Amino acid sequence: MAAKPRFRKDAAAESAPRTDDRTDPHPVDEKLPPGKMFTSGLQHVAAMYAGVVAPPMIVGPAVGLDVKETAFLMGASLFTAGIATLLQTLGFWKIGAKLPFVNGVSFAGVTPMIAIGKGEGDNAIPIIFGAIIVAGVLGFIAAPYFGKLVRFFPPVVTGTVITLIGVSLLPVAFNWSQGGNPQADDYGSMTNIGMAALTLVIVLVLRKLLRGFLQQIAILLGLVAGTLIAIPVGITNFDAIKNADLVGFPTPFHFGAPQFEIAAIISMCIVMLVCMTESTADMLALGKIVGRPADEKTIEGGLRADTLGSAISPLFNGFMCSAFAQNIGLVAMTKVRSRFVVAAGGGILILLGLCPVLASVIALVPLPVLGGAGIVLFGTVAASGIQTLATAALEKGENTLIVAASLGIGLIPIAAPTFYHAFPEDLLVVLDSGISTGCVVAIILNLAFNHLGKKGSRDDDAAADADRPGIPDQVPASAH
């Protein structure tokens, strides 16, 4: 007796018209359960915390602030970083990249701010804040024009810049691993480096053994484990908790009304251009990692959030805000692409800024422990850049030259920090950033080799790039 066909029911079911036209949201727009949202957001805060508080820790004493006022600056920086992060992730109107994009205090402004504040006494911080406000407003106006540069960032440029971002961040992790303070007696000690190495091993083992959500928060678990181990070792400092207040609000204009001096404004406008360049590169890197390539509209919105956050920040005693590249590595490693997770991190940052005691708990993580985890985070960014370069048609000799020259010049501030010591200080704002110099060189060389004089072959090159595997199609503006 012939067997009845078993496939007809399934086939009919498959061919039946769908009555539900809903589609699953893109992972970037996915909302996770509250518990996962909080812990994943906390992991982003742990990864960026040291980077947020380091600039005020450096600038405060350099312009004559005492310990209490410097601590106030640190809390204000956490608060304003949270606001800027919410602007980026949630956004409104045409503001925000609406990607899992973390914002915080930019290191690019540290040296210029110290130079501005020297000899100004009580006026130092108001002058710095006035310059940041003007730079933020001008940057906001320029964002739509700056966003149009996205077409000059093909894989050969973005891959180079992403690689530089990762490589440029690794020295930060190495410094943390040694203790963070070169003047300290235990800087580079076996204890510090041993804790960094142990944390690195813990993170790698957790990533290997755990599954699901626990694997995604391996960095956070590694930081907790490393901190607990560091307590009996004696490198965990509890002074921050002892001296912290329970509640503290960054009172607007705590240091006085902003003052506007032309020299300071010009200096901070240069810093703003550097931050906008780095943020553009970061958005392109993050867009590829999360599977939603950053188009012109995305970059324009992201730069508006950057610059608006910077303009608002001084009102609450914070500094210039820009993208935090280390969190891009965290997104790449955990595969958690939801922007709402990072928005939760922004909310946590605001709470930390309002509650110094909570902020001090995060500060318990010793820098060597953070450095061990940072090696994985920042190395992941560099690996993403290498992956992008694999799609950049390096068989073309011109592209190889673009990568070689851009990486070489971009690595100068890392390999030879005093290379530009004889240059004017205003130029050092750009030259001391390997990401910025490498990005500018890559753009110029790409224009020279792949655009100028090759008008007739652009369509062929574009078609070849479109057919090459690994390069995602540009996301239409309506997708955002």
Stockholm file with secondary structure:
# STOCKHOLM 1.0

chainA/1-480         MAAKPRFRKDAAAESAPRTDDRTDPHPVDEKLPPGKMFTSGLQHVAAMYAGVVAPPMIVGPAVGLDVKETAFLMGASLFTAGIATLLQTLGFWKIGAKLPFVNGVSFAGVTPMIAIGKGEGDNAIPIIFGAIIVAGVLGFIAAPYFGKLVRFFPPVVTGTVITLIGVSLLPVAFNWSQGGNPQADDYGSMTNIGMAALTLVIVLVLRKLLRGFLQQIAILLGLVAGTLIAIPVGITNFDAIKNADLVGFPTPFHFGAPQFEIAAIISMCIVMLVCMTESTADMLALGKIVGRPADEKTIEGGLRADTLGSAISPLFNGFMCSAFAQNIGLVAMTKVRSRFVVAAGGGILILLGLCPVLASVIALVPLPVLGGAGIVLFGTVAASGIQTLATAALEKGENTLIVAASLGIGLIPIAAPTFYHAFPEDLLVVLDSGISTGCVVAIILNLAFNHLGKKGSRDDDAAADADRPGIPDQVPASAH
#=GR chainA/1-480 SS CCCCCSSHHHHHHHHSCCSCCCCCCCGGGCCCCHHHHHHHHHHHHHHHHHHHHHHHHHHHHHTTCCHHHHHHHHHHHHHHHHHHHHHHHTCBTTBCCCSSCCEEECGGGHHHHHHHHTTCGGGHHHHHHHHHHHHHHHHHHHHHHHHGGGGGCCHHHHHHHHHHHHHHHHHHHHHHHHTSCTTSTTTTCHHHHHHHHHHHHHHHHHHHHCCHHHHHTHHHHHHHHHHHHHHHHTCCCCHHHHTCCSCCCCCTTTTCSCCCCHHHHHHHHHHHHHHHHHHHHHHHHHHHHHTCCCCHHHHHHHHHHHHHHHHHGGGGTCCCEEECTHHHHHHHHHCCCCHHHHHHHHHHHHHHHHCHHHHHHHTTSCHHHHHHHHHHHHHHHHHHHHHHHTTSCTTSHHHHHHHHHHHHHHTHHHHCTTTTTTSCHHHHHHHTCHHHHHHHHHHHHHHHHHTTTCGGGHHHHHHHHHHSTTCCCCCCGGGC
#=GC SS_cons         CCCCCSSHHHHHHHHSCCSCCCCCCCGGGCCCCHHHHHHHHHHHHHHHHHHHHHHHHHHHHHTTCCHHHHHHHHHHHHHHHHHHHHHHHTCBTTBCCCSSCCEEECGGGHHHHHHHHTTCGGGHHHHHHHHHHHHHHHHHHHHHHHHGGGGGCCHHHHHHHHHHHHHHHHHHHHHHHHTSCTTSTTTTCHHHHHHHHHHHHHHHHHHHHCCHHHHHTHHHHHHHHHHHHHHHHTCCCCHHHHTCCSCCCCCTTTTCSCCCCHHHHHHHHHHHHHHHHHHHHHHHHHHHHHTCCCCHHHHHHHHHHHHHHHHHGGGGTCCCEEECTHHHHHHHHHCCCCHHHHHHHHHHHHHHHHCHHHHHHHTTSCHHHHHHHHHHHHHHHHHHHHHHHTTSCTTSHHHHHHHHHHHHHHTHHHHCTTTTTTSCHHHHHHHTCHHHHHHHHHHHHHHHHHTTTCGGGHHHHHHHHHHSTTCCCCCCGGGC
//
